[in-house]
Amino acid sequence: MNEHRTSGDGPTGDRPSGALPDHDALPEYAERVLDVTDLIPPGRVMTYGDVAEWLGEGGPRQVGRVMALYGAAVPWWRVVRADGALLPGHELRALDHYREESTPLREASRSADGHLPRLDMKRARWDGVTGGDRAGFGSAHT
């Protein structure tokens, strides 16, 4: 666990509207989501659903809520939407991280809103295996 994490910070470092009040300790599920996020290697991503499946509990919405409230404490840009679209409102910050980490991207078509690239999910998606010491998806990893 990371003792330096604080509650209430989303990817922007600001408390989202409707956020929970600060507490000395993070909820146990939130800590587990953040721990998984810390495991994702640079240049790779997991979807919100992948993280929930890896944990064996919750779902994409629960993981998304944790990331919105507490994600600033971890590499939040590595937990993404399944369609590879960049996080609305944080596209440019995330794109800087992706380029710095050489995360595989697909160039946007001319018709794409804002001409922003998407993540190349086939190449960027991480299956949760770290050095061969963990099983793939389908069972809880706690």
Sequence and secondary structure as in RCSB ss.txt:
>XXXX:A:sequence
MNEHRTSGDGPTGDRPSGALPDHDALPEYAERVLDVTDLIPPGRVMTYGDVAEWLGEGGPRQVGRVMALYGAAVP
WWRVVRADGALLPGHELRALDHYREESTPLREASRSADGHLPRLDMKRARWDGVTGGDRAGFGSAHT
>XXXX:A:secstr
  TT  TT  TTSS  TT     SS  HHHHHHHHHHHHS TT BEEHHHHHHHHTS  HHHHHHHHHHHGGGTT
GGGEE TT    TT HHHHHHHHHHHT  EE   TTSGGG  EE HHHHB  S STT S  TTS   
